[in-house]
Every structure is written in structure tokens, then in C-alpha cells.
């Protein structure tokens, strides 16, 4: 086990989650990643451990988020009117500008303070039909077993002429961490 790996094991064992998160914030702020950002060489790809164990977030946007944001940037004119986003309204706020008249957030698990509605997309009969001008569903659809039912409900709750902006997993692992993510 490398020195870095041993340090991570010790940090997880002896530091609280909030302290570890504070350390990661400082690492990002002062660009203290290892190997240093911009210094990876092709020979580094022979390693057996990830260059970044947290999806590259410690080096800026993760690769998948880069492409998600590029997609939403290209379609930002569609983020308008009454918008629904899954989990939180981050992308509605970022790409909706002054075109958004109302924002709603749907979450499958009760207790999310950002959620205005709690529903399972495969059984969302209580969500009124023809409600939303834009629905943003990023990195969610691959977590749903009955995709057909979810897409039928999404189509049903869109207004005529509404837009569904969907991204799905493609280039990163989808495994969740127990105890850190209520969907995991």
C-alpha cells in the first residue's frame, strides 16, 4: 500500500466526515492534489489506483459534469418557464437565467429540504399532467429500473411543446457509497 493510500485509511479512521470535507476544500482551493493537476504523464496510466478517487472533482469539474454542462449550455434557451429538476435546482438556476418563472424540485426520498415534491418517477400519478415547460433529469435515469414508466410520466407532466433535457451515465462508475448517499 502506498503512503498516500495509508494516509487516506488513517484519515478515514481518525477524522470526522466534516473535517475530511474541510481538508478536501482546502486541497481544492490551494490545488494540493497528488499527482499535481496538469502533471499526469502517460506512464501514470500504468498505476493501479485512480489518479483522483473522487471522480476528478478535486481537479475541477468531473469529466461527466463537463459534458453535462456543455449539453445544458447548448440547450439553455429551453430552460424556461415552469421548470422541474431532479434532486436540486442547480442547473435550472445556472442555465435558466431570467427565462424561468417557477422552479420545482422532485426527489424520491422524503427529507430533502430543496424538494418541492416527493415522488417516484415510475409512479408519479399525483404530479399533475401538462405542468412543466422544461424538465432537467441529469444522471438519474440509469438508476431507475422501469425506465419506460419513468419516461411515460415525464412525458405526461410536460406541457405541450415542453422540453425534457436528459443525461445518463456513460463514462464514470455509478456505484454509490453507503452512508453517504440515501439512494445508495
Secondary structure in CASP SS format (residue, H / E / C, confidence):
PFRMAT SS
TARGET T0000
AUTHOR 0000-0000-0000
METHOD secondary structure of the structure
MODEL  1
X C 1.00
X C 1.00
X H 1.00
X H 1.00
X H 1.00
X H 1.00
X H 1.00
X H 1.00
X H 1.00
X H 1.00
X H 1.00
X H 1.00
X H 1.00
X H 1.00
X C 1.00
X C 1.00
X H 1.00
X H 1.00
X H 1.00
X H 1.00
X H 1.00
X H 1.00
X H 1.00
X H 1.00
X H 1.00
X H 1.00
X H 1.00
X H 1.00
X H 1.00
X C 1.00
X C 1.00
X C 1.00
X C 1.00
X C 1.00
X C 1.00
X C 1.00
X C 1.00
X C 1.00
X C 1.00
X C 1.00
X C 1.00
X H 1.00
X H 1.00
X H 1.00
X H 1.00
X H 1.00
X C 1.00
X C 1.00
X C 1.00
X C 1.00
X C 1.00
X C 1.00
X C 1.00
X C 1.00
X C 1.00
X C 1.00
X H 1.00
X H 1.00
X H 1.00
X C 1.00
X C 1.00
X C 1.00
X H 1.00
X H 1.00
X H 1.00
X H 1.00
X H 1.00
X H 1.00
X H 1.00
X H 1.00
X H 1.00
X H 1.00
X H 1.00
X H 1.00
X C 1.00
X H 1.00
X H 1.00
X H 1.00
X C 1.00
X C 1.00
X E 1.00
X E 1.00
X E 1.00
X E 1.00
X E 1.00
X E 1.00
X C 1.00
X C 1.00
X C 1.00
X H 1.00
X H 1.00
X H 1.00
X H 1.00
X H 1.00
X H 1.00
X H 1.00
X H 1.00
X H 1.00
X H 1.00
X E 1.00
X E 1.00
X E 1.00
X E 1.00
X E 1.00
X E 1.00
X E 1.00
X E 1.00
X C 1.00
X C 1.00
X C 1.00
X C 1.00
X C 1.00
X C 1.00
X C 1.00
X C 1.00
X C 1.00
X E 1.00
X E 1.00
X C 1.00
X C 1.00
X H 1.00
X H 1.00
X H 1.00
X C 1.00
X C 1.00
X C 1.00
X C 1.00
X C 1.00
X C 1.00
X C 1.00
X C 1.00
X E 1.00
X E 1.00
X E 1.00
X E 1.00
X E 1.00
X E 1.00
X E 1.00
X C 1.00
X C 1.00
X H 1.00
X H 1.00
X H 1.00
X C 1.00
X C 1.00
X C 1.00
X H 1.00
X H 1.00
X H 1.00
X H 1.00
X H 1.00
X H 1.00
X H 1.00
X H 1.00
X H 1.00
X H 1.00
X H 1.00
X E 1.00
X E 1.00
X E 1.00
X E 1.00
X E 1.00
X E 1.00
X E 1.00
X E 1.00
X E 1.00
X E 1.00
X C 1.00
X C 1.00
X C 1.00
X C 1.00
X C 1.00
X C 1.00
X C 1.00
X C 1.00
X C 1.00
X C 1.00
X C 1.00
X C 1.00
X C 1.00
X C 1.00
X C 1.00
X C 1.00
X C 1.00
END
